Amino acid sequence: DSVPPYQVIRPELCGVCGSRIRFGKAAVKCRQCQLLLHPKCRGQCPSPCVPRPRHRVWPQEGVLADFAPPKPPLVPALVVQCVTEVEKRGLTETGLYRVPGMEQLVREWKQRLLQAGGALPALSTVADIHVVCGVLKDFLRGLKEPLGRRAAPPITLLPGVATDIPDDAACSTALRHVVSKLPPANRDTLAFLMLHLLRVSHSPDCKMDVLNLSRVFGPTLVGHGSANPTPLAIMEDTPRQCKVVARLLSLPLDFWRGFLGTEQNLVPT
């Protein structure tokens, strides 16, 4: 049920093939579900049409709770969908999360997902799985506060726990305590990501062990000891951030699963 072709006033992605519809080009848009597509892709449009449910609009940036669902586990749909797509067809890719996706496509798909809010378009049309990985990393980097800290005085930071306690057993106990005290959305999402990254680390094809994944995700998940770190502080914090993620990934699976119940509840249908 589409309207006559009209001119696109800003570049957008086709809902069928995933390619860009450039400025000034003709497109068609469904009256019911608002799906936008190339005129040539009209014959491949899913049928019957499913109207999009009403959903709250996501901000362009914010803390994780701004994107979380109303009921636990409080993992944003964007994170769930990216992880699900990566595990569906990315666990045979060498350098998963280390190899960058095309920057322009990463930006476009992140913007599209944020604009969609709770009614996310399918990521199966993204040909390069590294672009999906890039969207997830860029979303996490764009949060106003990293997952591993809480913006409440006194600021609770994971780096101190990982670097100041030499005994592994004592460090593990302290880490569990700090994680359990994180805001619920941060805690649940961190648990979901840890379980995902462990699956990536166990894939022989990815060649991304815990050390490699810690280097990629340390600065993204942990953050710094101050809101406005100096260049020197950033350089000094980097090895600590990596160590934190490595130690988080060493915690038992059951610890992380305890925050999520069953992960099956998070898989999009």
Buried (B, 14 or more C-beta within 10 A) or exposed (E): EBEEBEEBEEEBBBBBBBBBBEEEBEBBBBEEBEBBBBEEBBEEBEEEBEEBEEEEEBEEEEBBEBBBBEEBBBBBBBBBBBBBBBBEEBBEBEBBBBBEBEEEBBBBBBBBBBEBBBBBBEBEBBEBBBBBBBBBBBBBEEBEBBBBBBEEEEEBBBBBBBBEBEEEEEBBEBBBEBBEEBBBBBBBBBBBBBBBBBBBBEBEEBEBEBEBBBBBBBBBBBBBBEEEBEEEEEEEBBBBBBBBBBBBBEBEEEBBBEBBEEBEEBEEE
